[in-house]
Every structure is written in structure tokens, then in C-alpha cells.
């Protein structure tokens, strides 16, 4: 999400630096989010140090490699967590003035819609991954096992992935609602923008592209699916989004769990803790969005 992060970050940074005396300033909240995310990344970095240290070479001194690694991590962490903070502030600033009435009858319906959309997205991504041409075989990933505490690192990595996906989906929903005026204007223009940035992001986030036509088609399929679900199924409602990303993450982790090359007890415990944390966080996050970003049906009828 590097290109999108840069564009959204610059826009949001300009907005939060503007003074607004009628509302609570967002810049202190941004700083708190940045500090919390940096501390979390530092903790994960420390736990992963044995795996990082294993990749050091013998032609350069250990201290020099350690200094370069730590310095690079701090710079990357500062940039990525700044983008996360700006994404959150962008969504909060938008929802202050764009509250919408709830389209779902109750929390169970929100959960059902979110889990269904998440399963559909996960199935689409898995199908694309299976059909994608590969010149290299698939290798098992042992990086999590080569850490100080795999049962603790794995839940932290899964939670980090869940937070990134949820924030991205919320901001995507925000810009779809904001630019298209809830899918009433600028449809073709926004479709072209989503297609362009989808192809661009898919190319920059992939280490190598084996087939250019498949890269373009898969990027368009993912982008158009998200756009369809946002405008037609979720109808710009933020409450199901935590369940959408939870379904994607849980199905991904279950697949990795089943095909795990090293079924160690600590690995299993880590995945169980990760799935429990994601499920719990999704429930609380959805309730928070329902209470703060939407107007309940009963209050809407009162007006």
C-alpha cells in the first residue's frame, strides 16, 4: 500500500495541521497512535532478532550489520506507522461530518454480512493465488519459529496484519463514499482510479511478476470486487468491516495451520491465541463503529 499510503498520508497531514477550534484536535491522537505502533513494532523486532541475526554475513563485522539493520528498521517503522496513523486520522476526520443511518437491523446481521464478504474476498484471493503462474516452487516459512517466543510473536504478527487490513478497508470505504457521493456521481472516474491504483499496488507489493497479463487481470479482479462489495453489499456501512478483515485473516491462518510444515505445540498455541484475539477485536471494533460512526434506526425515526 506504499503508493496509496503516500497519497492519503499527504492529504491527511495537510488536514490535521489545519486549526479547527470547534472540534477536538486530531494531531495529539496521531502522535499517540504513532508511539503505540512504534512500540509494538519494536517488541516484534526484538522477538524476531534470532531470525534477523541468522541472515548476517561473514564479510562484514557483526556490529556494523546490526547497526544497519536496526537503523533501517527504525526508518521503515517510522514511515509505515506514520502512514497507519494518518489512515486512522483520515477516517475519523471524515466520519465526524459524514455519519450515515444504519442499514442493518442488528449486530448479528452486521456480523453475517461481514463474514460473508470476508469469505468471498478470501476465496477470490486464494483462487488467484492458485492460478497465478510460478517459476519457483512454494517453500515453507520457518521465520516465526526462529524467534525468542513463537507463541507470542505469531499472535502479534497476525494482529498487525489484521489492523492493517481493517484500516485499509475502512479508508477504501471512506474514499468510495466521499468521491462517488455514495455511488451517485463520478462512477466511471472512480472505477478508473481504483483500477489504476490496484494494478500499481499489486506490482509494487509483489517481489516478481511472472505474467504481465495475469498481473493486470488479477489486480482488476481484486479492485473491482472490493468496489462492488463496498457500494452494493456493505452499502458504505463501516460496522461489518472488522468482520470482513477478520474472516480474511482467520481463513488465511487456518490454511497455514493445516499445511504447516512444523506442527510444534508453541506454533499451535500461537495460532489459537491469534484467532481468539482477532475475533475479540473484531467484535469490539464493530460495536465501536456502530456507536460512533452511524445513526441508529430508532434515532433516525425520531428525527
C-alpha positions as a printed Julia matrix, in Angstrom:
303×3 Matrix{Float64}:
   0.0     0.0     0.0
   3.02    2.27   -0.44
   1.63    4.49   -3.21
  -1.82    4.81   -1.65
  -0.23    5.42    1.75
   1.78    8.31    0.35
  -1.2    10.0    -1.32
  -3.6     9.53    1.6
  -0.88   10.48    4.08
  -0.08   13.78    2.38
  -3.75   14.7     2.15
  -4.44   13.8     5.78
  -1.31   15.5     7.08
  -2.44   18.73    5.42
  -5.87   18.34    7.03
  -4.75   17.63   10.6
  -2.3    20.52   10.59
  -5.16   22.92    9.88
  -6.52   24.5    13.05
 -10.1    23.69   13.96
 -11.32   25.23   17.21
 -14.78   23.65   17.09
 -13.56   20.06   17.25
 -11.08   18.07   19.26
  -7.63   18.37   17.63
  -6.51   15.2    15.91
  -2.76   15.75   15.98
  -2.32   14.55   19.63
  -4.26   11.39   18.76
  -1.99   10.88   15.75
   1.1    11.13   17.97
  -0.34    8.61   20.45
  -1.1     6.16   17.65
   2.38    6.6    16.22
   4.07    5.91   19.57
   1.93    2.84   20.3
   2.53    1.36   16.84
   6.28    2.0    17.07
   6.49    0.31   20.47
   4.59   -2.69   19.11
   6.91   -2.96   16.11
   9.97   -2.69   18.34
   8.7    -5.54   20.51
   8.1    -7.72   17.44
  11.54   -6.79   16.11
  13.2    -7.9    19.36
  11.35  -11.22   19.34
  12.36  -11.78   15.7
  16.03  -10.93   16.26
  17.35  -14.56   16.04
  15.85  -14.86   12.55
  17.33  -11.5    11.54
  20.69  -12.34   13.03
  20.75  -15.63   11.1
  20.9   -13.67    7.83
  24.08  -11.77    8.74
  27.1   -12.41    6.55
  30.71  -13.08    7.47
  32.37  -10.48    5.25
  31.23   -7.54    7.4
  31.55   -7.01   11.12
  28.63   -8.02   13.32
  28.31   -4.58   14.89
  28.1    -2.84   11.53
  25.41   -5.2    10.26
  23.46   -4.88   13.49
  23.65   -1.07   13.35
  22.46   -1.0     9.72
  19.64   -3.43   10.46
  18.38   -1.53   13.49
  18.67    1.81   11.69
  16.79    0.53    8.67
  14.08   -0.92   10.88
  13.6     2.38   12.72
  13.3     4.36    9.49
  10.91    1.86    7.93
   8.89    1.62   11.13
   8.6     5.39   11.38
   7.36    5.69    7.8
   4.92    2.75    7.92
   3.45    3.66   11.3
   3.1     7.28   10.26
   1.05    6.04    7.32
  -1.1     3.92    9.67
  -1.72    6.9    11.95
  -2.65    9.13    9.03
  -5.03    6.49    7.67
  -6.85    6.35   11.02
  -6.99   10.14   11.36
  -8.27   10.44    7.8
 -11.16    8.12    8.55
 -12.0     9.76   11.9
 -11.99   13.22   10.35
 -14.27   12.08    7.56
 -16.75   10.34    9.86
 -17.14   13.42   12.07
 -19.2    15.07    9.36
 -20.45   12.06    7.35
 -22.43    9.89    9.75
 -24.96    7.68    7.98
 -28.0     5.75    9.16
 -27.5     2.08    9.91
 -28.69   -0.21    7.11
 -28.64   -3.34    9.27
 -31.3    -4.43   11.73
 -28.96   -5.7    14.44
 -25.41   -6.74   15.26
 -25.95  -10.32   14.1
 -26.85   -9.14   10.61
 -23.73   -6.97   10.51
 -21.62   -9.95   11.54
 -23.23  -12.22    8.94
 -22.73   -9.71    6.12
 -19.13   -9.03    7.18
 -18.16  -12.7     7.45
 -19.82  -13.46    4.1
 -17.95  -10.65    2.34
 -14.68  -11.67    4.01
 -15.14  -15.28    2.9
 -15.83  -14.13   -0.65
 -12.73  -11.93   -0.69
 -10.57  -14.69    0.79
 -11.87  -17.19   -1.77
 -11.15  -14.79   -4.63
  -7.62  -14.09   -3.43
  -6.92  -17.8    -2.85
  -8.18  -18.69   -6.33
  -5.98  -16.01   -7.89
  -3.0   -17.26   -5.89
  -3.58  -20.85   -7.05
  -3.98  -19.85  -10.71
  -1.03  -17.46  -10.74
   1.93  -18.74  -12.79
   5.02  -19.56  -10.72
   8.55  -20.27  -11.92
   9.69  -21.22   -8.41
   8.23  -23.87   -6.08
   6.47  -22.99   -2.86
   8.68  -23.12    0.22
   7.58  -23.43    3.84
   8.01  -20.35    6.0
  10.0   -21.02    9.17
  10.75  -17.41   10.14
   8.28  -17.29   13.03
   9.75  -20.43   14.56
  13.24  -18.92   14.58
  12.38  -16.38   17.29
  12.66  -15.98   21.03
   8.99  -16.85   21.63
   6.99  -18.15   18.62
   3.77  -18.47   20.64
   3.95  -14.72   21.36
   5.35  -13.44   18.06
   2.76  -15.19   15.9
  -0.29  -13.51   17.54
   1.44  -10.13   17.31
   2.15  -10.62   13.6
  -1.43  -11.73   12.94
  -2.88   -8.78   14.87
  -0.62   -6.39   12.95
  -1.83   -7.87    9.67
  -5.44   -7.64   10.83
  -5.1    -3.99   11.86
  -3.52   -3.04    8.53
  -6.22   -4.78    6.51
  -9.08   -3.32    8.57
  -7.72    0.22    8.38
  -7.16   -0.12    4.63
 -10.74   -1.35    4.07
 -12.18    1.47    6.18
 -10.25    4.12    4.25
 -11.18    2.47    0.95
 -14.84    2.62    2.03
 -14.37    6.26    3.02
 -12.91    7.38   -0.31
 -15.5     5.39   -2.26
 -18.27    7.16   -0.34
 -16.58   10.57   -0.49
 -15.62   10.66   -4.18
 -18.72    8.95   -5.61
 -21.17   10.62   -3.18
 -22.42    7.18   -2.1
 -22.24    5.84   -5.65
 -24.31    8.59   -7.26
 -21.57   10.58   -9.07
 -18.14   10.1   -10.68
 -18.64    6.34  -11.06
 -16.55    5.89  -14.2
 -13.78    8.17  -12.95
 -13.53    6.35   -9.63
 -13.61    2.95  -11.35
 -10.65    4.01  -13.48
  -8.79    5.32  -10.41
  -9.38    2.12   -8.47
  -8.25    0.03  -11.43
  -5.09    2.08  -11.94
  -4.02    2.11   -8.3
  -4.95   -1.56   -7.93
  -2.59   -2.51  -10.75
   0.09   -0.17   -9.39
  -0.13   -1.53   -5.84
  -0.15   -5.15   -6.99
   3.02   -4.53   -8.96
   4.86   -2.71   -6.18
   3.85   -5.18   -3.45
   4.9    -8.27   -5.43
   8.55   -9.25   -5.45
   8.37  -10.53   -9.02
   5.76  -10.57  -11.78
   5.71  -13.85  -13.7
   3.0   -12.87  -16.21
   2.02   -9.31  -17.09
  -1.49  -10.18  -18.43
  -2.28  -12.23  -15.32
  -0.92   -9.45  -13.1
  -3.26   -6.92  -14.71
  -6.31   -9.23  -14.68
  -5.8   -10.31  -11.07
  -5.34   -6.7    -9.97
  -8.55   -5.65  -11.69
 -10.45   -8.6   -10.19
  -9.38   -7.7    -6.65
 -10.07   -3.98   -7.1
 -13.48   -4.43   -8.7
 -14.53   -6.98   -6.09
 -13.73   -4.55   -3.26
 -15.56   -1.77   -5.09
 -18.64   -3.94   -5.68
 -18.81   -5.09   -2.06
 -18.34   -1.55   -0.74
 -21.07    0.02   -2.84
 -23.63   -2.78   -3.26
 -23.29   -5.19   -0.34
 -21.88   -3.15    2.53
 -23.68   -0.02    1.22
 -20.98    2.18    2.81
 -21.62    0.8     6.31
 -18.4     0.61    8.38
 -19.7    -1.78   11.07
 -19.16   -5.06    9.11
 -15.63   -4.1     8.04
 -13.89   -5.58   11.14
 -15.68   -8.87   10.46
 -14.68   -8.73    6.79
 -10.98   -8.47    7.59
 -11.36  -10.98   10.46
 -12.76  -13.59    8.06
  -9.92  -12.98    5.6
  -7.23  -13.28    8.31
  -8.81  -16.29   10.04
  -9.23  -18.28    6.82
  -5.65  -17.45    5.85
  -4.34  -18.6     9.24
  -6.42  -21.77    9.2
  -4.98  -22.62    5.78
  -1.45  -22.06    7.01
  -2.23  -24.07   10.14
  -3.46  -27.08    8.13
  -0.47  -27.02    5.77
   2.04  -26.16    8.48
   5.43  -27.74    7.83
   6.34  -27.73   11.54
   3.33  -28.53   13.77
   5.01  -27.6    17.05
   2.99  -27.02   20.21
   4.15  -23.4    20.52
   3.15  -22.79   16.9
  -0.34  -24.21   17.54
  -0.76  -22.23   20.75
   0.28  -19.06   18.92
  -2.33  -19.56   16.2
  -5.1   -20.27   18.72
  -4.22  -17.09   20.64
  -4.07  -15.13   17.37
  -7.51  -16.31   16.22
  -9.03  -15.54   19.61
  -7.52  -12.03   19.65
  -8.7   -11.27   16.1
 -12.24  -12.47   16.85
 -12.46  -10.46   20.07
 -11.02   -7.32   18.5
 -13.41   -7.57   15.55
 -16.42   -7.69   17.89
 -15.32   -4.66   19.94
 -14.26   -2.69   16.85
 -17.58   -3.3    15.1
 -19.52   -2.14   18.17
 -17.38    0.98   18.38
 -18.06    1.83   14.74
 -21.76    1.19   15.2
 -21.95    3.55   18.19
 -19.72    6.34   16.84
 -19.99    6.35   13.04
 -23.62    5.52   12.39
 -27.01    6.85   13.38
 -29.17    4.02   14.81
 -32.51    3.34   13.18
 -34.55    4.31   16.24
 -32.87    7.73   16.47
 -33.32    8.24   12.74
 -37.08    7.69   13.04
 -37.23   10.13   15.94
 -35.87   12.86   13.69
